[in-house]
Amino acid sequence: MGAIQRDLEEITSEKADEIAEKRYGREFKDLPASLQMQTWMEAEQETKEYFACQDDRLLNSMMEEKLLSGGNSHKSKEECK
């Protein structure tokens, strides 16, 4: 399993624990299977939304940097060789 996949699972697991505690006052592992599935799916969705927002922020930051630098923030073909 790759590092990114492991990070996603860890973050989703933490989010599922938070949801279970907040909503049901119990640890995720102590929930019935049906509630675990529902809680995990909600945690996955929140994790996806979190990373989508992070991607958007990074992209916006990169675009702003490119605009502020006059659009010439990349290396020339000669520099890349």
Secondary structure as UniProt FT lines:
FT   HELIX           3..24
FT   HELIX           28..30
FT   HELIX           33..68
FT   TURN            69..71
FT   HELIX           77..80
//
